[in-house]
Amino acid sequence: MIEFALPWAAVLLPLPLLVYLLLPAARRREPALYFPRAVRAAAGAGSAAARARAPWQRLLALALIWIALVAAACAPRWVGDTVALPASARDLMLAVDISESMLTEDLELDGQPADRLRVVKRVSGEFLRRRAGDRLGLILFGSEAYLHVPLTFDHATLEQLLMEAQIGFAGKQTAIGDALAIAVKRLRERPAASRVVILLTDGANTAGELPPRQAAELAARAGLRVYTIGIGAESMELPGLFGSRFGARRVNPSADLDEDTLRDIAGQTGGRYFRARDREELEAIYAELDRLEPVAQEAERYRPLVSLQHWPLGFALLLSLALALGLLWPRRGAAEGRI
């Protein structure tokens, strides 16, 4: 369906007629140089008909140009069929630990040993792609915590920036409390029913200005739900002498994980604590988070608009060029043999 965004611009249609009626006629100026009579006589036979029809053709062309310009000024546009878009369900902030311990290769990815951050990137990226309609943000933390991506609907860019995150960007230690405080600062002004934080770490708070439990109190007062995830295997074999199995020993690479604090953070804010010992458990946790914090099913609707202004403008331009170059009929001066 075609509609006009500025239909009132149609009042300009009679403007040329008003100018013609109200302004005095311009004085005609005769040319200063004529062709010889023989040339004029030869051209006169073929130009008589052109002189007879040129005035009304020129007037018609000018009228069509003006009508096209006024039509463009009315901003014609095509209104498409109604399209449904998913409504924004959550303002979700993902806080990811990039401290030095995330380099520990105690997990597997595609059948090969992989460090914790690589697994987090892969599984978190799949989770982000499922959150259509959510406004997502990203906090990275090590010795320092910083907002890497503010809340945005541009999920592709956020995922790309997560994939590019490297150990050492924020230092070697772990500032869990500061990361949570940044999430509180960014989410506290958002609608109360949609403020969610997913905090993923493999250790204990060893840096930062704010203790994690105090940050959890701030989050609870601000109405944030915080889901905490502790990542890392519970058993890992260290090679023995010269990399052989002789003298190898098994250790718990997650011995430093402060599960009590993570449980307390989740409990104070109405969230839950999850333990991810491998990639499969992390995928199951994100699937559970999809269930606990579902994407909105109600859809916002809109009708796409496509501007059509270029069509009358193009018509006016082409007709103006044809009129200026004399492609439609000879100019009056040329028909009479004058220059």
BELVEN-V944561 format. One record per helix or strand of 2 or more residues. SS is the DSSP state (@ for helix, = for strand). FROM is the first residue (numbers start at 0). TO is the last residue. If there is no record, write none. Layout:
[[SS/FROM/TO] [SS/FROM/TO]]
This chain:
[[=/1/3] [@/6/11] [@/14/21] [@/36/72] [=/75/85] [=/90/96] [@/99/102] [=/106/108] [=/111/113] [@/115/129] [=/134/140] [=/144/151] [@/154/163] [@/175/186] [@/191/193] [=/194/200] [@/211/221] [=/224/230] [=/235/237] [@/240/242] [=/248/250] [@/258/268] [=/272/275] [@/278/291] [=/298/306] [@/308/324] [@/331/334]]
